[in-house]
């Protein structure tokens, strides 16, 4: 597992949390929720890409 992956996920989390706090304090709770959902989707896309690479590696390893 690459440490860069952990840093990317952490960076997305920090950015989303700061935006969530700023939007919540300014009274824009709906936009804060949408920002959180968008951040979750970005992280899920990153994780799915890594899982896809893992399955490709396993297929190549076993010759399927």
Rosetta constraint file for C-alpha pairs under 8 A:
AtomPair CA 1 CA 5 HARMONIC 7.76 0.50
AtomPair CA 2 CA 6 HARMONIC 7.34 0.50
AtomPair CA 3 CA 7 HARMONIC 6.48 0.50
AtomPair CA 4 CA 8 HARMONIC 6.17 0.50
AtomPair CA 5 CA 9 HARMONIC 6.28 0.50
AtomPair CA 6 CA 10 HARMONIC 6.07 0.50
AtomPair CA 7 CA 11 HARMONIC 5.99 0.50
AtomPair CA 8 CA 12 HARMONIC 6.29 0.50
AtomPair CA 9 CA 13 HARMONIC 6.20 0.50
AtomPair CA 9 CA 43 HARMONIC 6.18 0.50
AtomPair CA 10 CA 14 HARMONIC 6.14 0.50
AtomPair CA 11 CA 15 HARMONIC 6.16 0.50
AtomPair CA 12 CA 16 HARMONIC 6.03 0.50
AtomPair CA 12 CA 39 HARMONIC 6.54 0.50
AtomPair CA 12 CA 42 HARMONIC 7.95 0.50
AtomPair CA 12 CA 43 HARMONIC 7.33 0.50
AtomPair CA 13 CA 17 HARMONIC 6.03 0.50
AtomPair CA 13 CA 39 HARMONIC 7.13 0.50
AtomPair CA 14 CA 18 HARMONIC 6.20 0.50
AtomPair CA 15 CA 19 HARMONIC 6.19 0.50
AtomPair CA 16 CA 20 HARMONIC 5.92 0.50
AtomPair CA 16 CA 35 HARMONIC 6.55 0.50
AtomPair CA 16 CA 36 HARMONIC 6.10 0.50
AtomPair CA 16 CA 39 HARMONIC 6.06 0.50
AtomPair CA 17 CA 21 HARMONIC 6.17 0.50
AtomPair CA 17 CA 36 HARMONIC 7.66 0.50
AtomPair CA 18 CA 22 HARMONIC 6.21 0.50
AtomPair CA 19 CA 23 HARMONIC 6.00 0.50
AtomPair CA 19 CA 32 HARMONIC 7.06 0.50
AtomPair CA 19 CA 35 HARMONIC 7.32 0.50
AtomPair CA 20 CA 24 HARMONIC 5.94 0.50
AtomPair CA 20 CA 32 HARMONIC 4.74 0.50
AtomPair CA 20 CA 33 HARMONIC 7.38 0.50
AtomPair CA 20 CA 35 HARMONIC 6.75 0.50
AtomPair CA 20 CA 36 HARMONIC 6.83 0.50
AtomPair CA 21 CA 25 HARMONIC 6.12 0.50
AtomPair CA 21 CA 32 HARMONIC 7.66 0.50
AtomPair CA 22 CA 26 HARMONIC 6.33 0.50
AtomPair CA 23 CA 27 HARMONIC 6.42 0.50
AtomPair CA 23 CA 28 HARMONIC 5.16 0.50
AtomPair CA 23 CA 29 HARMONIC 6.44 0.50
AtomPair CA 23 CA 31 HARMONIC 6.78 0.50
AtomPair CA 23 CA 32 HARMONIC 5.34 0.50
AtomPair CA 24 CA 28 HARMONIC 5.45 0.50
AtomPair CA 24 CA 29 HARMONIC 5.05 0.50
AtomPair CA 24 CA 32 HARMONIC 6.02 0.50
AtomPair CA 28 CA 32 HARMONIC 6.33 0.50
AtomPair CA 29 CA 33 HARMONIC 6.20 0.50
AtomPair CA 30 CA 34 HARMONIC 6.28 0.50
AtomPair CA 31 CA 35 HARMONIC 6.05 0.50
AtomPair CA 32 CA 36 HARMONIC 6.26 0.50
AtomPair CA 33 CA 37 HARMONIC 6.24 0.50
AtomPair CA 34 CA 38 HARMONIC 6.05 0.50
AtomPair CA 35 CA 39 HARMONIC 6.14 0.50
AtomPair CA 36 CA 40 HARMONIC 6.22 0.50
AtomPair CA 37 CA 41 HARMONIC 6.23 0.50
AtomPair CA 38 CA 42 HARMONIC 6.24 0.50
AtomPair CA 39 CA 43 HARMONIC 6.27 0.50
AtomPair CA 40 CA 44 HARMONIC 6.12 0.50
AtomPair CA 41 CA 45 HARMONIC 6.14 0.50
AtomPair CA 42 CA 46 HARMONIC 6.36 0.50
AtomPair CA 43 CA 47 HARMONIC 6.22 0.50
AtomPair CA 44 CA 48 HARMONIC 5.99 0.50
AtomPair CA 45 CA 49 HARMONIC 6.12 0.50
AtomPair CA 46 CA 50 HARMONIC 6.41 0.50
AtomPair CA 47 CA 51 HARMONIC 6.21 0.50
AtomPair CA 48 CA 52 HARMONIC 6.06 0.50
AtomPair CA 49 CA 53 HARMONIC 6.28 0.50
AtomPair CA 50 CA 54 HARMONIC 6.23 0.50
AtomPair CA 51 CA 55 HARMONIC 6.27 0.50
AtomPair CA 52 CA 56 HARMONIC 6.19 0.50
AtomPair CA 53 CA 57 HARMONIC 6.16 0.50
AtomPair CA 54 CA 58 HARMONIC 6.27 0.50
AtomPair CA 55 CA 59 HARMONIC 6.11 0.50
AtomPair CA 56 CA 60 HARMONIC 6.23 0.50
AtomPair CA 57 CA 61 HARMONIC 6.04 0.50
AtomPair CA 58 CA 62 HARMONIC 6.23 0.50
AtomPair CA 59 CA 63 HARMONIC 5.74 0.50
AtomPair CA 59 CA 64 HARMONIC 5.17 0.50
AtomPair CA 60 CA 64 HARMONIC 6.51 0.50
